[in-house]
């Protein structure tokens, strides 16, 4: 569908919205007749979804409202999440200068020119969520390439490409995916994302540290020199986290990588604060104070990534661990090793491991997530069982000061929890279990051993 027809559709829908708003506070029902098919219900807003007073704000942008790009994520066989955020002034808090709710239209098509549109609808960009939009585009076909775009106030976003997952149990011969982590704005340009966008991939996994929370020129010693700089203060508030995410999203290479493929994301520590553990702050802030910061960070994370609406945070809590299947070839178990971890039993630096590390109650995943992981591995019929997570699981000994030391923010500080998971994999003979890891700023390939003290033990 061309731009003129799409804008006429928006104008007609706006007139209908005003009529409904004047006569009822029930949800807005948008139904579109698709070419060659029956009318399909695309969106039904719940009561209270519109702005205060039942009216939707007339958008006044003054600049490109889609300056932060578009993205898709969490592909299922019949649906995928579509994301954008209205932000004509992206580095200024909410980015919309106090405007109210704005209706955003979207289209999904089978071709990049939008000659074969399969889905149209509207979503509400609310100021409470920084005018972000998370559309669960349903009714799609498994294993298909689709193109999507958004419209607001007559402005049209760039076109994004996405792809649904294959049908459940589908017999697949191959799958192409990439993973990324640890994008430090100050330390380099995002040329890796530029090359990523040129690949031919089915999906991208992001394994943590999507942003860094530091103030300008801090966080690493010695500083290698910034090629572009952060603001002068560390992120602590919702406005600051929004600005930091928006700063990242202004990068054209990151935008291109998001627009090219669906992403499946999880976080590590720097989305909130370096080396935090559950409600424990590295800076030893009181837990109540730190959870206020975590609340702000989690909300900004949700606002800027293509997560399903059911992942919307509730205060300092956000359910992020989840499982995605790619036919009978691969199952991806995406973990969250920050929100539920107990405080590092021996501290979070590089030092000798203390006796408390052997505490079986010390955990990175929390008991519920660990149980969920093991049950999922038991039930999997996939050829490859992939665990996407944040910190190095293989043991890494660092000879220093005449003794063996370890990075105690990694699994090395939680050996009992690690042994439970690896022992379960071995005892149940779960095939082809592969752990993918972010965090360490270098590339490693390692065997996961039954006994890391004995290199000859089972892998």
C-alpha positions in Angstrom: 0.0 0.0 0.0 1.4 3.4 -0.9 1.9 6.3 1.5 -1.2 8.3 0.3 -3.5 5.4 0.9 -2.0 4.6 4.3 -2.4 8.3 5.4 -6.0 8.2 4.2 -6.5 5.1 6.3 -5.1 6.9 9.3 -7.3 9.9 8.8 -10.4 7.7 8.6 -9.4 5.8 11.7 -8.8 9.1 13.6 -12.3 10.3 12.7 -13.8 7.0 13.9 -11.7 7.3 17.1 -13.1 10.7 17.9 -16.6 9.4 17.3 -16.1 6.5 19.7 -14.4 8.7 22.3 -17.4 11.0 22.3 -19.9 8.2 22.8 -18.3 5.5 24.9 -15.3 4.7 27.1 -15.2 1.1 25.8 -12.1 0.0 23.9 -11.4 1.1 20.4 -11.9 -1.7 17.9 -9.9 -1.5 14.7 -10.9 -3.9 12.0 -9.4 -3.8 8.5 -10.5 -5.6 5.4 -7.4 -7.3 3.9 -7.1 -7.8 0.1 -8.6 -11.1 -0.9 -9.7 -12.1 2.6 -12.3 -11.4 5.3 -12.2 -8.6 7.9 -9.8 -9.4 10.7 -9.8 -7.8 14.2 -6.3 -6.3 14.7 -6.6 -4.4 17.9 -8.9 -3.9 20.7 -7.7 -1.4 23.3 -8.7 -1.9 26.9 -10.7 0.8 28.7 -8.4 3.4 30.0 -5.8 2.9 27.3 -6.4 6.3 25.8 -5.2 9.6 27.2 -6.9 11.3 30.1 -10.4 12.4 29.2 -10.7 9.7 26.5 -9.0 11.7 23.8 -5.8 11.0 22.0 -3.3 13.8 21.7 -2.7 15.4 18.3 1.0 14.7 17.6 3.2 17.8 17.2 6.7 16.5 16.3 8.8 19.2 14.6 11.4 16.5 13.8 11.5 12.9 12.9 9.5 11.0 15.5 11.2 7.7 14.5 14.7 9.0 15.2 15.4 5.8 17.3 14.5 3.4 14.5 12.5 0.2 14.6 13.1 -3.3 15.8 11.5 -6.7 16.1 12.1 -9.5 18.5 11.1 -12.8 20.3 9.9 -14.5 17.1 7.3 -17.3 17.5 5.9 -19.4 14.7 2.9 -17.2 14.2 3.9 -13.9 15.7 6.8 -11.5 16.4 7.1 -8.3 18.5 7.4 -5.0 16.6 8.9 -2.0 18.4 9.4 1.7 17.9 9.5 4.7 20.2 8.3 8.2 19.3 11.2 10.5 20.2 11.7 13.6 18.0 13.9 15.0 20.8 15.5 11.7 21.9 18.1 12.9 24.3 15.8 15.0 26.3 14.1 12.8 28.9 10.9 11.4 27.4 11.8 12.8 24.0 8.2 14.1 23.3 8.4 17.3 25.3 5.4 16.5 27.5 2.9 15.4 24.8 0.1 13.0 25.7 -0.7 9.6 24.2 -0.3 9.2 20.4 -1.9 6.6 18.2 0.6 4.8 16.0 -0.4 2.7 13.0 1.6 -0.2 11.7 1.7 -2.4 8.6 3.2 -5.9 8.1 3.8 -7.1 4.5 5.3 -10.0 2.6 7.4 -7.7 0.4 9.5 -4.7 1.1 7.4 -2.5 -1.2 4.3 -3.3 0.8 2.3 -4.5 -2.2 1.3 -7.6 -0.2 0.1 -6.3 3.2 -1.0 -9.0 5.6 -1.6 -7.1 8.8 -2.6 -3.6 9.7 -3.5 -2.1 13.1 -2.9 0.6 15.6 -1.2 0.8 19.0 -1.1 3.6 21.6 2.2 5.3 22.4 1.8 6.4 26.0 4.0 8.9 27.9 4.1 6.6 30.9 6.3 4.3 28.7 8.2 7.0 26.9 5.9 6.7 23.9 7.3 3.3 23.1 5.2 0.8 21.2 5.3 -3.0 21.5 3.1 -4.7 19.0 2.6 -8.5 19.2 2.0 -9.0 15.5 0.0 -12.2 15.4 -1.6 -14.4 12.7 1.6 -14.7 10.7 3.0 -17.8 8.9 5.8 -19.8 10.4 9.3 -19.4 9.0 8.4 -16.5 6.8 10.2 -13.2 6.1 8.1 -10.1 6.7 8.6 -6.3 6.4 7.0 -3.7 8.7 6.7 0.0 9.3 5.0 2.5 11.5 3.1 5.8 10.9 2.3 8.6 13.3 1.2 12.1 12.5 1.7 11.5 8.8 5.4 10.5 9.4 6.5 7.1 8.2 9.3 5.1 9.9 12.0 3.2 8.1 11.1 -0.3 6.9 12.2 -3.2 9.2 12.7 -6.8 8.1 11.8 -9.7 10.4 11.2 -13.4 10.3 9.0 -15.7 12.3 10.2 -18.9 13.9 9.6 -22.2 12.0 6.5 -24.3 12.9 6.8 -26.3 16.1 8.7 -29.5 15.5 9.6 -28.5 11.9 12.4 -30.6 10.4 15.1 -28.0 9.9 18.5 -28.5 8.2 20.1 -25.3 9.2 19.8 -22.1 11.3 21.9 -19.0 11.0 22.1 -16.7 14.1 24.6 -14.4 15.7 25.1 -13.1 19.2 26.5 -9.9 20.6 27.1 -8.3 24.0 29.0 -5.5 25.8 28.5 -2.4 23.7 30.5 0.3 25.4 29.7 3.6 23.7 32.9 5.4 24.7 35.3 2.6 23.7 34.5 2.3 20.0 32.1 2.8 17.1 29.6 0.1 16.5 31.1 -1.2 13.2 30.4 -4.8 14.4 26.7 -4.0 14.2 27.2 -2.6 10.6 28.8 -5.9 9.5 26.1 -7.9 11.4 23.4 -6.1 9.5 24.9 -7.3 6.2 24.7 -11.0 7.2 22.0 -13.4 6.2 20.6 -14.4 9.6 17.4 -15.8 11.1 17.9 -14.1 14.5 20.3 -12.2 16.8 20.8 -13.0 20.4 22.0 -10.2 22.7 23.6 -11.5 25.9 23.9 -8.5 28.2 25.4 -5.0 28.7 23.3 -3.4 25.9 24.2 -0.1 27.5 26.8 1.0 30.1 25.7 3.1 33.0 29.0 4.9 33.7 29.7 8.6 33.7 32.1 10.0 31.1 35.6 8.5 31.3 35.0 6.1 34.2 34.5 2.3 34.6 37.8 0.9 33.4 41.4 1.4 34.5 43.5 2.4 32.7 41.1 4.2 30.4 42.1 3.5 26.8 40.7 6.8 25.6 37.1 7.6 24.5 36.2 7.9 20.9 32.8 9.3 21.9 31.7 10.3 25.3 29.0 9.7 27.8 27.3 12.4 29.9 29.2 13.6 33.0 27.0 11.7 35.5 26.2 8.0 36.0 22.7 6.9 35.2 20.5 6.8 38.3 17.1 8.0 37.4 14.4 7.0 34.9 15.1 10.1 32.8 18.9 9.3 32.8 18.4 5.6 31.7 16.0 6.8 29.0 18.6 9.2 27.7 21.3 6.6 27.8 19.3 4.1 25.8 18.2 6.8 23.4 21.9 7.8 22.9 22.7 4.2 21.9 19.7 4.0 19.6 20.9 7.1 17.7 23.8 5.0 16.4 23.0 4.2 12.7 24.8 0.8 12.8 22.8 -0.4 15.8 19.6 0.8 14.1 20.5 -1.1 11.0 21.2 -4.3 12.9 17.8 -4.0 14.7 16.0 -3.3 11.5 17.5 -6.3 9.7 16.6 -9.2 12.0 14.5 -10.1 15.0 16.5 -9.9 18.3 16.2 -12.0 21.4 17.7 -10.0 24.3 18.7 -10.5 27.9 20.6 -8.2 30.2 23.6 -8.4 32.5 24.7 -5.8 35.1 25.5 -2.6 33.2 21.9 -2.1 32.2 21.5 -1.2 35.9 24.8 -1.1 37.8 28.2 -2.9 37.6 28.2 -6.3 39.3 24.9 -5.9 41.1 23.3 -9.0 42.5 19.6 -9.1 43.0 18.8 -6.3 45.4 22.5 -5.8 46.4 24.3 -2.8 45.0 28.0 -2.7 44.2 28.0 0.7 45.9 26.4 -0.8 49.0 23.4 1.4 48.8 20.5 0.5 51.0 18.4 -2.2 49.3 15.3 0.1 49.2 17.4 2.8 47.5 19.0 0.4 45.0 15.6 -1.1 44.1 14.3 2.3 43.1 17.3 2.6 40.7 16.6 -0.9 39.4 13.0 0.0 38.9 14.0 2.9 36.7 16.6 0.8 34.8 14.2 -2.0 34.1 11.5 0.3 32.9 13.9 2.0 30.5 15.1 -1.4 29.3 11.6 -2.5 28.5 10.8 0.8 26.7 13.7 0.5 24.3 13.8 -3.2 23.3 11.4 -5.5 21.4 10.0 -7.4 24.3 6.5 -8.9 24.5 3.9 -6.8 26.5 3.8 -9.5 29.1 7.4 -8.6 30.0 6.3 -5.2 31.1 8.0 -4.5 34.5 6.2 -4.4 37.8 8.2 -2.1 39.9 11.7 -3.6 40.3 10.7 -6.9 38.8 10.7 -7.9 35.1 10.3 -11.5 33.9 13.0 -11.9 31.2 14.0 -15.6 31.2 12.2 -17.4 28.4 12.5 -20.2 25.9 12.2 -20.1 22.1 12.2 -23.1 19.8 13.4 -23.3 16.2 11.7 -26.5 14.9 13.5 -29.7 15.9 16.9 -28.2 15.4 17.4 -25.8 18.3 15.9 -24.6 21.5 17.1 -21.3 23.0 16.9 -21.0 26.8 17.6 -17.3 27.7 18.6 -16.8 31.3 18.6 -13.8 33.7 21.6 -14.2 36.0 21.3 -10.8 37.7 17.7 -10.2 39.0 17.6 -13.4 41.1 21.2 -14.0 42.1 22.3 -14.0 45.7 25.1 -11.6 46.6 28.5 -12.7 45.6 29.6 -14.9 48.5 33.3 -13.9 48.3 33.0 -10.4 47.0 32.8 -9.5 43.3 36.4 -8.8 42.4 39.3 -11.0 41.2 40.6 -12.8 44.2 40.9 -16.2 45.9 37.7 -18.2 46.3 36.5 -18.4 49.9 34.8 -21.3 51.7 31.4 -19.5 51.3 31.5 -20.1 47.6 30.6 -23.8 48.3 27.3 -22.8 49.8 24.6 -24.7 47.9 22.1 -21.8 48.5 24.4 -19.4 46.6 22.8 -19.0 43.2 22.9 -16.9 40.0 19.6 -17.9 38.7 17.4 -18.3 41.8 15.7 -21.6 42.5 12.6 -21.0 40.3 14.6 -20.2 37.2 17.0 -23.1 37.8 14.0 -25.4 38.1 12.5 -23.9 34.9 15.8 -24.4 33.0 16.2 -28.1 34.1 12.7 -29.0 33.4 12.9 -27.4 29.9 16.1 -29.3 29.1 14.4 -32.5 30.2 11.5 -31.9 27.9 13.5 -30.7 24.9 13.5 -32.8 21.8 15.7 -30.4 19.9 19.0 -31.5 18.4 20.8 -28.5 20.0 20.0 -27.1 23.4 21.3 -23.6 23.7 21.6 -21.7 27.0 22.1 -18.0 26.4 23.3 -16.2 29.5 25.6 -13.5 30.9 28.8 -14.6 32.6 31.5 -17.2 31.9 30.4 -20.7 33.1 33.7 -22.5 32.4 36.2 -22.2 35.2 38.9 -19.6 34.6 41.9 -19.7 37.0 43.9 -16.5 37.2 47.4 -17.1 38.7 48.1 -14.0 40.8 50.2 -13.2 43.9 51.2 -16.9 44.3 47.7 -18.3 44.4 44.8 -19.2 42.2 42.3 -16.4 41.9 39.0 -16.2 40.1 36.6 -13.5 38.7 34.0 -13.9 41.5 31.3 -12.2 39.6 31.2 -15.3 37.3 30.0 -18.8 37.8 33.3 -19.5 39.5 31.9 -17.9 42.7 28.9 -20.2 42.6 30.3 -23.7 41.9 27.6 -25.6 43.7 24.9 -24.0 41.5 27.1 -24.7 38.4 27.6 -28.3 39.4 23.8 -28.9 39.8 23.1 -27.7 36.2 26.1 -29.5 34.6 25.4 -32.6 36.7 21.8 -32.6 35.6 22.8 -32.3 31.9 25.2 -35.3 32.3 22.9 -37.5 34.3 20.0 -37.0 32.0 22.2 -37.3 28.9 20.8 -34.1 27.4 22.4 -33.9 24.0 24.3 -31.0 22.4 24.0 -28.5 25.3 25.9 -25.3 24.3 26.3 -22.3 26.7 26.7 -18.9 25.0 28.1 -16.1 27.2 28.6 -12.4 27.1 30.5 -10.2 29.6 34.1 -11.0 29.3 35.1 -8.7 26.3 37.1 -11.5 24.6 36.4 -14.7 22.8 36.7 -18.1 24.4 35.8 -21.6 23.5 35.9 -24.0 26.5 34.8 -27.4 27.5 32.3 -27.6 30.4 33.7 -30.3 32.7 32.3 -32.7 35.2 35.2 -31.7 37.5 37.1 -28.6 36.6 40.0 -29.7 38.9 40.4 -32.8 36.7 40.9 -32.0 32.9 40.4 -35.7 32.1 36.9 -35.7 33.6 33.8 -35.9 31.4 33.0 -33.0 29.1 
